[in-house]
Each structure stands twice: as structure tokens, then as C-alpha cells.
């Protein structure tokens, strides 16, 4: 066990320490990736500490997507974290795709015998925190000025301050789960780090509304005016998106403008049955595809958004982070249970194989369904043909269903 800590350490972010705290794995970032990794490690008897920049309340309030692959759902259930998800989530056995308001359905169950679960990432975050608090696992909240040190030595460490007081955690390994804007990825020297990026020339304006969903399954809509997505959180909480310019300010759109534009892009039947209401939250999300290699350097191991970003079109972000930490937990468990570093040495390479497949799928979905400002008649015809082929080809639909419901971990 980690030393020099009081029993309720995870709720005492201002506790002072006289000497560095020792643990096996220091996890930088207390979002879903970091918290799931913490759970997997504790289940294997591996001490760890989570260091999170924000407060618990702030992290839990972040609005994120919530399409859960079947493998992700099974992983959460194996950790005893699936009860509320199974009780409150929506099982989706397919999705609807609309091409200029003409819809067709991809039936996951008939094609690949798998489904997805719609359950908000916010709710998964709450479940992970509640479980950790119940087990009294250590989490440091509101840690500022987080820095990682000595990553190529036998004693890497993390420093941070809480309310102006500095603390240190020494560990065997540091897991960078601190997202795209975190510090851990940048600790890898620039001459070692290789970044691949595609910035898309548009964003998604999202509206959360206290209204019943327009459909019992997700609707992905391509339209000459731009992409649209109809999703949900619960029977009386809907999430809708429309493609907008990258520099759009959410506050510049009224609710009525948003609803009117959404109706123009989605299938006619859905538009006629759409229930509208005041927006609870309205925001604009930029879209990018990004991968940073390698995912490990010295004793630093990256996971989730710290290493890669996908556009939300393919519903892969959270699921990809969870497959990363699944691989990482397996590798660390082998290291501590047998002394072998074989899996740990190959962690990044193994994770990147799945990462790039998810990046490809998300890129394909994005390019097929969005209107690009510089696209000409050829590009538009290719989108039309791609969707026509998908609508009529069981083989193409099977490939899509296999990727959307989740490639094996």
C-alpha cells in the first residue's frame, strides 16, 4: 500500500505531506480513462494514486457523448460498474442514416449480433467516482501545476500543488490520462514524438434539451446544408447536433434558429415529430483526428485523449480510451505478478493497432456525412455514391456494424 496517507485521502485534497508519497502507478488525470485504469489496477492488487486538476463536481458536470460499445459495457459489468448503466441506459440494436432526408437503417443485431448502449459519459464518471469513494481509493482533486519528472529513471515522480502547497508522488510508472490539453504527452521530447493530425473545417453545435428523443435510435443525417445527429440521454433528455462553421459562437444562435435548421436536415418524418424546448446547454465542439506516437516513453505510458483524438462521428472516443487502459492494466498486471515486462514493452504498439482502426472509421464516417466547404461536384457525388452503396450492400453494412459496435479489445 502507499505510505504516509490518512484513510480518507481521496476526499482531502488539502492534506499536507512531509515526504513524497510512494505508490506503484501514479495516474495523471481523473477522467474516465484514469479512473477506469485505477479500478483495473486495484482489482489486480496494484497500488495507484489518481491526480486530477479539477474538482470532482467539475469533472462530473462535463457534457460528453455516451455511445458505449458492447466490449466497453462488458468491461464495466466485469468490474461491478454496470448495474445503473443496465438499468438506465438505452440498448440500441441499430442506427438510422439519412441521405438528404432519405433514411435507411443499419441493423447491428442481424448483421453482427452485437448492440451498443447509450449511457452518458457523465454517468459513467459518477459511477467510477462512487465506486472509488466506496473503496477509499486515493484521488487527489484540484491539483494545480502538475509536472512529471525523471521519466527515464527508476524513480519517476509527479509534483503538484494544492492551495499553494507543493506535494510529490513517487511511482514505478506514470500513466498519462490527462487528455489532449494535459502535460504528460508534452513530456515526451519533440524529437521523439511524432504527431499526425487532421483538423476539420467545421464544428458541431450541440443542444441539450429536456424533451423526449425524436427517435428510439440515433439518426445520422447527411444534407447539403450540413450534417445533423439526433441522440438522447434519457426518456426526457435529448442531445442534438448540427454541423456549423469552425468559428461559430454558440450564443449567437437562438434556440428557434437551431430547431429550424435541425428540421431541415433530418428525415421528414422525424422533423414532423420533433419535440422542441428551451436548451439546457448549447456549445460548439471542434472536430479533429489526431494521433501522437509513441504512446510510451521511459516509464511514462499514455492512454486516451492524451495520445489520440477522434471526431465524435464514429462514437469512438471514450471506447478507445477504455481499450487503451484495458491493455495497459493487463501489461502492468503481468509486470507485477510475474516480473515480465514483455506486455508492458509492447503496450503502445498494441494499443496503436486499435487506435488507427478507430481513427480510420471515424474519419470515414466524418467524410461521408459532412459537407466540406471546399468540396466540388465530384466530392458530393462520391458522398452520394458511398451512401447509396452502404444502403444497398449487406457486406458494407456488416463492416460498418462491426466497427460501430466495437472491434475486439
N, C-alpha and C positions, 0 to 999 in steps of 0.2 A: 504493500500500500504506500501511497505518497505520504511523506512525513511532514511534520510541523504544520498541521492544519486542524482547525476545530471541526466538530462533527457536522455542523450545518454550513459548511464552507460555501456551497453553491448559492446561498442567498445572502452572503455577507461580502459584497464587493469592496467594502472599505476596510477589511481586516488587514492589519499590518503584520509583516513577517520580518524576523530578524535575520534569516538566512534564506538562500534560494530554496524553493520547493523542488523536490525531486519526484519525477514520475517517469514512466516508460515512454509515453507518447503525449506530446503537447499538441493540441488541436487548435489551430488559429481559425476562428470563425464558428459561431454557434447557430448558423442557419441549418436547414435540413441536412445538408451533406455532413457538416461537422457533428451534428447531434446523432445522426444515424451511425456514423463511424464510432462515436463514443459508445453507443449502445452495443454495437457488434463487438467492440474490444472488451467491454466489461463482461459480456456474456462468455467471452473466452478467458476471463480472469486477468486481463491486461490493464493495468492502471493507466489512467489518462486524465488529463485536465483540459477543459474547453475554455478558451479565452475569446470573449465576444466584445466587440467595440460598443454595441448599443445596449439599451436596456431590454429586458425580456418583453416588456409591453410594446416597445418599438418594433422589435422583430416580429412579434405575433400580429401586429397591425398591418404589415406589408401585404399588399394585394398581389397575389401571384396566381398563375394558372393552376389547373388541377385535374389534368387527364393522367390517370395512373395506369401504366402498362400492367399486364397480368403478372409478369415476373416481379414487378415492384410491389404489387399488392400481396403476392405470396410471401415476399421477404418480410414485409411489415407484419403479416399474420404470424410468421415463424418466430418473431420477437415478442409476440403478445400485444402488438400495437394495431391490430386490425378490427377490434370489436366495434368501435364507433364508426370507423370507415364503412364496415359492412352494414351497420345499422342506418347510417345517414347518407351514404354515398349513392350515386346512380350507376347501376351496371348498364353499359352501352354495348350492344351487340353489333353495332354498325354506325356509319355516319352517312349523311346526305351531302352530295356535291352538286352544286348548281352551276351551269354554264350559261351565262346570260339569261338567268331566271328559269332555265330548263333543268329540273333536278333529276338525279339518279342516285341510287343507294348502293353503298358497299357493305355487304353482309359479312361481317367478320366470322360469325359462328359457322355459317355454311362453307366459308372459304378456308379457314384455318382452325376452326374450333377453339377460338380464343375471344376474349372480350376485354374491354377496358373499364375502368372505374372513374367516374367524375366525382372528385372529392378534393376540395380546395387545399392548396399547399399551406395556407394559413392554418387549416385544421390539423394537418399532419404535423406542423410545427408545434402546435399546442399539445398534441398527443406525445410528441417526443419530450417536450419540456416537463409535462406532467409525470411521465414515466421516470425521467431522471431525478426530478424532485422527490418522488416517492422512494426511490432507491438511495437518495442522498449522494448522488454522484456530483463531483465538483464542477461547477461552471462559474467563471468569473464574468460578470456583466460590467458594462460601462468602462471597459479597459481602453485607455487612450494611449497614443504614442507607441503603438505596438511595433516592435522590431524583432527580427530574428538574427541570431549571431552564431558564428563558428559552425557553419553547416557542414564543413568537410572534415571536422574533427570528431573525436569520440565523445564530445560533450557539447552538443548544440544547446542553445538556450533561447528563451523568449523573454524580452523585457517589456514592461508596460507600466503605465501609471494609472492610479485610481484616485480621484480627488487630489491630484498633485503629488501623491506619494508613489515612489517607484518600487516595483517588485520584479522578481526574476523567477522563471521556471526553467530548471534544467531537465533535459529528457534524452532518451536514446535517439528518438526520431521526432521530427516536427511535421505534422500534416497541415498543409496549406489548403484550408477550406473557406477562405475569406473572400471569395467572389472576384469578379472581374476588376474591381477597384481596390482590391486588397494589396497588402505589402509583400506577400510571400513570393508570388511569381517574379517580382522585380528583384528578389534576392539572387536569382539565377543570373550570372553575368550576361551582358548583352551579346558578347561574342560566342556564347554557348546557346542562348535562347533563340529559337527560330519561330517567327510568328507568321501565320497565314491568316489573311483577313479579307472579307468581302463586306463592304458597307452598302446597304441597300438604299436607293434614293427615295425612300418613303418611310412612314411610320404607321403605327396602329393607334387610332383614338379609341379608347375603351371607356364604356359606361357601365357602371354597376347600378342596377335599379331594383327596387322592391316590387317586382312584378313576376307573374308566372312565366316560365320559359315558353317561347313560341313553338318549340318542338321538344319531343322527349329524347331526341338525339341531336348531336351537333350538326349544324349546317355550315359548310364551307362554300362560299359563293364567289365565282369569278364574274365580273361585269366590266364592260368598257369604262364605266365610271370609277372602277376600283374594286378591290377585294372587300368582302364582309364575312364575319363569323358570328354565328349565334350559339351561345353556350349558356351554362347555368351553374349555380352554386347549390341551390336547394329549391323546393317547390314554390317558394315565393321570393327567390333572389336570382336574377338573371344577369348575365355578363354578355355584352355585345361589343363588337369591334368593327370599325370601318378603316380602310386604307386612307391615309392622308399624306400630305407633303411632310417631309422630314422636319421642317421648321414650324409646323403648326403649333399654336398655343391653344391648349385645351379650353381655357377660359374664353377664348374668342368665339367658341361655338355655343349657341343656346341649345337647350335640350330639344326643343322643337326642330331645330336645324338637323341635329343628329338623327332623330327619329325619321324625319322626312327622307334623309339621304339613305338610311338603312333600308327603308321600304323600297326604294328604287333599285336596290342591288340584290335583294334576296328573292326567292321564288314567289310568284304571285299569291299562291295560297297562304304562304307564311306571312307575307306582307298584310294580307287582309285580316289575319287572325292575331296580329301582333298587338299585345297589350303594352301600352307605354305609361310612363310615370316620371316623377322627378328623379334626377340622377343622384345617387348616394355618393358616388365618386366618379370623377372624369379625369383621364390622364392620357398622355401620348407616350408610346413606347417606341424607341428606335429599333431597327432591325439590323442585325449583323450576323455573319458567320465568322467564327474566329477559333483558331487552334494555336496553342503555344506548345512547342516541343523543345526539350524533353519534359515529361511530367515528373521527373525526379532528378535531383542533383545533390550529391553528397547524402546527407541524412534528411533532406527535405523531400517530401512527397506531396504532389499537388493532386487535388480532386475537385470535380465540379467546375463551377464558373471561374475558379482561379486559373483553370487550364483551357477552358473552351466555352464558347457561347454559340447557341444556335438560334435562328429566328423561331418564334413561337408557333409558326405554321404547322410544324410536324409534331408538336406536343412532346418534345424530347428533353427539354432542359433538366427538369427535376429527375426524370428517369435515368438520364445519362449520369447525373451526379451520383445517384444511388448505385448504379452499376460500378462506377469508379470505386466507391467506398466499400462495396462488396468485395471487389478484387483486392483492395488494399488491406481490408481486415483479414481476408484469407492469407495473404502474404505475411502479415505481421503475426498472425496466429501460428503459422508454420515456423517463423523465426523464433518465437519464444517457446514453442512446445518441443521443437526438435533441434533447434540451433542452426538449421539450414537457412541460408539466405537466397536460395535459388529462386523461389517465387517472388521474393522482395526485389531482387535484382532485375527481374523481368516484369515488374508491376507496370511501369509506364508503357512498355511496348504492348503488353496485353490489353491495357485499357485503351490505348490509341487505336487498336484494331476496331473496337466497337465504336469509339468516338467518331472516326472518319465515316463509318457506315451511317451513323445518325446524322452527321453533318451533310452527307450526300442526300439523304432522304429529306431533310428539312429544306435544303437548297432546291431540290426537285419540286417539292410542294410549293415553295415560295415562288419560283419562276413560272410554274404552271398556272398559278391562281391570281397573281398580281399584275396590275397594269404598270408597265415601266414607262417613264416619261420620254425616253429616247427610242422606244420601240417603233418600228415601221410596220408596214403591211405584212412583210414576211414573218416577223416575230408574232404578230397577232394571229396569223394563220397557223403557225406552229402550235400556239397555245390551244386554238380551237381543235386542231387535229389530235393533239395529245389527249385532250379531254374526251373527244369522240372515241378515240381508241380505248381509253380507260373505261368508258361507259359500256362498250360492246365486247370487251375481251375478258373472259374469266381468268386467263393467265395474268394479265396486267392487274386485275383486281386482287388476285391472290398475292402477288408481290407487294402491292400496297398494304393489304391487310396484315401480311406478315411483319412488315416494317412498323406499321402504326401500332399494332398491339404489342410489339416489342420483340426484338431479336433476343435469343437466349443470353443470359449472363455468362 
